[in-house]
Amino acid sequence: MATILLVDDVKLFLELERSFLEPEGHQLLSADSGEAALEALNEFEPDLLLLDLYLPGLDGDEVCRRLRNTERWRNLPIIMVTAAGKGEDISKCLAAGCNDYVTKPINKNALLEKVQRNLGVTKSRTAERTPVTLRVQVRGEGKSLSATAKDISRNGIYVKSPVTLTQGAPVELRVELPEGRQLPMLGKVMRVQPGPEGGMGIYFVNPEPQGLRALQQLINQESAQAEEQTPEVVRRVGELEIANAELQQQKRSLRQRIAELESENREFAERIVQTEEVNNNLTNLYVASSRLHSTLDRSEVLQVITEVVINFVGAEKFALLMFDKNSAKLSFQAGEGLEAADFPEMVGGKGLLELTASTGQSYYQEGSVAAGSDDPLKPLAVIPLRIHDETMAVLAVYRLFVQKEEFQPVDYQLFHMLAEHAATALFTATIYQDSERKRATYKGFVDLLLK
């Protein structure tokens, strides 16, 4: 097994990565800054580096750039970690020379597959290639090429072009789909075949969910067309067209059954994806709950909740507001992209935040949530943190790293489970804090009496 250096300044995220990689038998080391990572490299000589982009002091892309300019570490596999939905961050990672990247919220299967690939464990293609004839625009190394795709899969594409780029070069792709729209992708040149009939094999570097769906749809369409154009199928169709009315009816029935099976297969595939997402959320929350319940310090609990919402839920902008049931007042406690000054005093009003706090009913915006919200009083989602049938706080989410078309049942489940653990941890920490305050007051009173 391999030695892997994990670099992240968020302890919670390091614990999550450990929970994914330790069962695979890897030896894991950790560092919480870019400078610490460089020191650890010289001491332990790991086989792979899992490196967060944003770190205190030296950022991950600068660490990567320095390693690529050092003979000793030029070929060290580096997987960088960044937030989903931020194209500029992804481009920064690729330009720094990383081999691959994963996004937060992290997916266990995606991480393990990329670790295996970059350690050389996965040597064969993990996705079947489908022949295509599509126009592709390729940009990289200051060049802009117009090429033709020869084949494509969920993992990559082979383009025919007399002009090629350097192996390992990061590229931007625009695949022209049959219906006329373009599919933008980021990739990396993995192999080069020079010459007039040559081209490049380009690996897709962790496409977003929307890109994966469009890719799969394209592959399904091309595969169906290829099957229809197979000589044997054409011959058989010709025979059926000459056949009697009964055979024609059988053919129509078969086609209908095939369509039904394809629909069932799509539904089954979607259920598999949903099950994988649920399992991933459960794994993440198991790690998160351990951290939430490991401290009785209220400020630490708030910090852990913030880390969980950013790294596991994937919220880019959110606020945690405590609720005082006696005054019916909401007050800002923690968040990202927002401050206490962004919220006017809210006492017993009828806005989304106040209604969620008073009724204990979650709110989720219907329809697209991709654009996010910049209005503190109009979040995309408001989730109450309740214990003993009383609201302690509300979590208001305004923007997500992953650009979702709309909230799905798996999202409701994730928010609900997070709210339960966060409410319990906050309640316990608050009770402990109050008891410690009373104990200190009582001790002070006794000390006075004994003087």
DAQUI-V872927 format. One record per residue. RES is the residue in one letter. PHI is phi in whole degrees, 0 to 359 (* if undefined). BURIAL is + if it has 24 or more other C-alpha atoms within 12 Angstrom, else -. D_CENTER is the distance of its C-alpha to the mean C-alpha in Angstrom with 2 decimals. Layout:
BEGIN
<<RES/PHI/BURIAL/D_CENTER> <RES/PHI/BURIAL/D_CENTER>>
END
This chain:
BEGIN
<<M/*/-/25.96> <A/261/+/24.36> <T/261/+/24.30> <I/238/+/20.91> <L/262/+/20.69> <L/261/+/17.70> <V/235/+/17.72> <D/197/+/16.17> <D/271/+/18.24> <V/258/+/16.45> <K/302/+/18.26> <L/299/+/15.98> <F/288/+/13.05> <L/298/+/15.74> <E/295/+/16.84> <L/295/+/13.55> <E/300/+/13.53> <R/299/+/17.21> <S/296/+/16.84> <F/280/+/14.86> <L/266/+/17.22> <E/299/-/20.57> <P/299/-/21.31> <E/278/-/21.16> <G/90/-/24.08> <H/285/+/22.75> <Q/273/-/24.50> <L/246/+/22.14> <L/238/+/23.11> <S/219/+/21.44> <A/215/+/22.06> <D/250/+/21.11> <S/202/+/22.05> <G/296/+/22.57> <E/296/+/26.26> <A/295/+/25.90> <A/295/+/23.73> <L/297/+/26.55> <E/293/-/29.12> <A/294/+/27.35> <L/301/+/27.08> <N/292/-/30.85> <E/273/-/31.55> <F/250/-/29.39> <E/50/-/28.62> <P/289/+/25.26> <D/272/+/24.26> <L/205/+/20.66> <L/241/+/18.89> <L/254/+/15.32> <L/236/+/15.37> <D/288/+/13.59> <L/289/+/14.33> <Y/258/+/15.94> <L/226/+/18.63> <P/294/-/22.01> <G/80/-/24.71> <L/276/+/23.66> <D/289/+/20.16> <G/300/+/18.16> <D/294/+/19.05> <E/289/+/22.69> <V/300/+/22.58> <C/300/+/21.30> <R/297/+/24.00> <R/296/+/26.68> <L/294/+/25.92> <R/291/+/26.13> <N/267/-/29.50> <T/246/-/30.79> <E/305/-/32.48> <R/297/-/31.59> <W/248/+/27.80> <R/299/-/27.58> <N/253/-/26.21> <L/295/+/24.05> <P/297/+/20.66> <I/234/+/18.01> <I/251/+/14.23> <M/262/+/12.76> <V/243/+/9.77> <T/216/+/8.84> <A/280/+/7.15> <A/292/+/5.36> <G/82/+/8.53> <K/249/+/11.01> <G/300/+/13.06> <E/293/-/15.62> <D/291/+/13.56> <I/296/+/12.52> <S/298/+/16.22> <K/296/+/17.33> <C/297/+/15.65> <L/294/+/17.20> <A/295/+/20.46> <A/286/+/20.75> <G/106/+/20.98> <C/290/+/17.94> <N/280/+/17.76> <D/195/+/14.06> <Y/209/+/10.72> <V/233/+/7.24> <T/244/+/4.48> <K/270/+/4.25> <P/295/+/3.93> <I/280/+/4.83> <N/256/+/6.23> <K/302/+/9.94> <N/296/-/11.39> <A/296/+/9.37> <L/296/+/10.25> <L/297/+/13.76> <E/295/+/14.38> <K/288/+/13.74> <V/297/+/15.84> <Q/298/+/18.52> <R/298/+/18.61> <N/281/+/19.08> <L/273/+/21.60> <G/87/-/23.51> <V/289/-/23.25> <T/268/-/21.88> <K/255/-/24.64> <S/263/-/24.89> <R/295/-/22.80> <T/260/-/20.22> <A/217/-/20.40> <E/292/-/23.73> <R/274/+/24.79> <T/245/+/26.35> <P/298/+/29.22> <V/216/+/28.86> <T/227/+/30.86> <L/229/+/28.66> <R/280/+/29.04> <V/225/+/26.36> <Q/263/+/26.35> <V/240/+/25.28> <R/238/+/25.14> <G/179/+/25.18> <E/54/-/27.67> <G/77/-/29.38> <K/247/-/30.18> <S/232/-/29.46> <L/246/+/30.25> <S/253/+/30.91> <A/228/+/30.42> <T/240/+/30.45> <A/283/+/27.82> <K/265/+/29.51> <D/207/+/26.79> <I/210/+/23.08> <S/214/+/20.42> <R/293/+/16.71> <N/262/+/16.59> <G/186/+/19.15> <I/212/+/22.35> <Y/248/+/25.92> <V/246/+/27.79> <K/272/+/31.58> <S/201/+/32.79> <P/294/-/35.95> <V/258/+/34.17> <T/239/+/31.37> <L/253/+/29.11> <T/288/-/28.85> <Q/301/+/26.93> <G/95/+/23.72> <A/289/+/23.73> <P/286/+/20.51> <V/223/+/21.05> <E/251/+/20.09> <L/242/+/20.87> <R/227/+/22.08> <V/270/+/22.89> <E/276/+/25.64> <L/283/+/25.15> <P/304/-/28.36> <E/280/-/28.28> <G/109/-/28.39> <R/278/-/24.99> <Q/252/-/22.93> <L/253/+/19.45> <P/281/+/17.99> <M/218/+/16.05> <L/250/+/15.62> <G/208/+/17.20> <K/216/+/19.50> <V/289/+/23.08> <M/258/+/23.53> <R/211/-/27.15> <V/230/+/30.02> <Q/240/-/33.16> <P/288/-/35.75> <G/107/-/38.65> <P/302/-/39.47> <E/259/-/37.77> <G/276/-/34.88> <G/176/+/31.27> <M/221/+/27.83> <G/266/+/25.12> <I/243/+/21.76> <Y/270/+/18.48> <F/286/+/15.42> <V/270/+/12.92> <N/49/+/9.50> <P/298/+/10.19> <E/291/+/8.21> <P/306/-/8.90> <Q/297/-/12.13> <G/294/+/13.20> <L/297/-/12.84> <R/296/-/14.91> <A/296/+/17.41> <L/298/+/17.72> <Q/297/+/18.44> <Q/297/-/20.88> <L/297/+/22.60> <I/298/+/22.96> <N/298/+/24.40> <Q/296/-/26.82> <E/295/+/28.00> <S/296/-/28.50> <A/296/-/30.52> <Q/294/-/32.63> <A/298/-/33.29> <E/295/-/34.52> <E/294/-/36.76> <Q/267/-/38.27> <T/297/-/39.11> <P/309/-/42.94> <E/296/-/43.45> <V/293/-/41.58> <V/299/-/43.57> <R/300/-/46.78> <R/294/-/46.00> <V/297/-/45.15> <G/298/-/48.48> <E/296/-/50.32> <L/293/-/48.79> <E/293/-/49.80> <I/271/-/53.39> <A/290/-/53.23> <N/283/-/54.74> <A/298/-/53.26> <E/293/-/52.27> <L/293/-/50.05> <Q/299/-/48.55> <Q/293/-/47.71> <Q/298/-/46.20> <K/296/-/44.03> <R/297/-/42.82> <S/295/-/42.14> <L/297/-/40.22> <R/298/-/38.10> <Q/296/-/37.41> <R/294/-/36.48> <I/298/-/34.16> <A/298/-/32.44> <E/295/-/32.18> <L/296/-/30.77> <E/298/-/28.17> <S/295/-/27.19> <E/296/-/27.10> <N/297/-/25.01> <R/297/-/22.42> <E/297/-/22.47> <F/295/-/22.27> <A/298/-/19.27> <E/296/-/17.50> <R/294/-/18.59> <I/297/-/17.29> <V/299/-/13.75> <Q/296/-/14.22> <T/296/-/15.75> <E/297/-/12.98> <E/296/+/10.54> <V/298/+/13.48> <N/299/-/14.13> <N/295/+/10.73> <N/297/+/11.24> <L/296/+/14.79> <T/296/+/14.17> <N/300/+/12.03> <L/289/+/14.75> <Y/298/+/17.46> <V/295/+/16.63> <A/296/+/16.26> <S/295/+/19.54> <S/299/-/21.34> <R/291/+/20.69> <L/297/+/21.59> <H/264/+/24.82> <S/268/-/25.80> <T/224/+/27.37> <L/250/+/30.04> <D/274/+/29.64> <R/299/+/28.53> <S/296/-/27.16> <E/291/-/25.02> <V/300/+/23.75> <L/298/+/22.78> <Q/294/+/21.00> <V/295/+/19.01> <I/302/+/18.13> <T/299/+/16.90> <E/297/+/14.72> <V/296/+/13.30> <V/296/+/12.67> <I/286/+/10.88> <N/275/+/8.86> <F/256/+/8.50> <V/280/+/9.03> <G/85/+/7.21> <A/272/+/10.75> <E/272/+/12.10> <K/219/+/15.61> <F/198/+/17.28> <A/215/+/20.55> <L/251/+/22.04> <L/243/+/25.68> <M/283/+/28.28> <F/242/+/30.84> <D/262/-/34.53> <K/292/-/36.17> <N/289/-/39.65> <S/262/-/39.18> <A/57/+/36.32> <K/254/+/34.71> <L/256/+/31.04> <S/223/+/30.28> <F/295/+/27.22> <Q/239/+/26.13> <A/200/+/22.71> <G/163/+/19.76> <E/219/+/17.92> <G/80/+/19.41> <L/220/+/22.38> <E/227/-/25.61> <A/302/-/28.48> <A/294/-/30.52> <D/284/-/28.16> <F/244/+/29.33> <P/293/-/33.00> <E/297/-/34.82> <M/245/+/33.85> <V/228/-/36.50> <G/61/-/36.90> <G/282/-/35.70> <K/242/-/34.37> <G/286/-/31.09> <L/301/+/27.74> <L/295/+/27.23> <E/293/+/30.78> <L/294/+/30.86> <T/297/+/27.78> <A/296/+/29.37> <S/280/+/32.75> <T/266/+/31.92> <G/76/+/28.93> <Q/260/-/27.31> <S/292/+/23.65> <Y/236/+/23.09> <Y/227/+/20.38> <Q/295/+/20.92> <E/275/-/21.84> <G/79/-/20.77> <S/294/-/18.28> <V/241/+/16.20> <A/296/-/14.67> <A/285/-/17.43> <G/74/+/16.98> <S/219/+/20.17> <D/251/-/22.24> <D/264/-/24.92> <P/303/+/24.83> <L/266/+/26.82> <K/229/+/24.65> <P/287/+/21.14> <L/285/+/18.72> <A/210/+/18.88> <V/228/+/21.26> <I/239/+/21.09> <P/281/+/24.21> <L/260/+/24.33> <R/240/+/27.46> <I/212/-/29.75> <H/54/-/33.21> <D/63/-/32.75> <E/232/+/32.52> <T/277/+/29.80> <M/267/+/29.08> <A/198/+/26.41> <V/230/+/23.98> <L/254/+/20.35> <A/250/+/20.01> <V/251/+/16.71> <Y/245/+/17.30> <R/205/+/14.21> <L/246/+/10.44> <F/296/+/8.01> <V/278/+/6.62> <Q/280/+/10.15> <K/277/+/11.22> <E/290/-/14.72> <E/197/-/15.68> <F/291/+/15.04> <Q/246/-/15.26> <P/307/-/17.13> <V/296/-/14.14> <D/290/+/13.13> <Y/300/-/16.79> <Q/296/-/16.86> <L/298/+/14.03> <F/298/+/15.81> <H/297/+/19.12> <M/294/+/18.52> <L/298/+/17.16> <A/299/+/20.22> <E/297/+/22.59> <H/293/+/21.67> <A/295/+/21.56> <A/296/+/24.90> <T/297/+/26.55> <A/296/+/25.60> <L/295/+/26.82> <F/298/+/29.94> <T/298/+/30.83> <A/295/+/30.38> <T/293/+/32.41> <I/299/-/35.17> <Y/297/-/35.35> <Q/298/-/35.55> <D/295/-/38.31> <S/293/-/40.20> <E/294/-/40.09> <R/294/-/41.43> <K/293/-/44.20> <R/297/-/45.02> <A/295/-/45.42> <T/295/-/47.63> <Y/296/-/49.73> <K/298/-/50.14> <G/297/-/51.31> <F/294/-/53.78> <V/297/-/55.17> <D/299/-/55.54> <L/294/-/57.61> <L/293/-/59.85> <L/277/-/60.52> <K/286/-/61.64>>
END
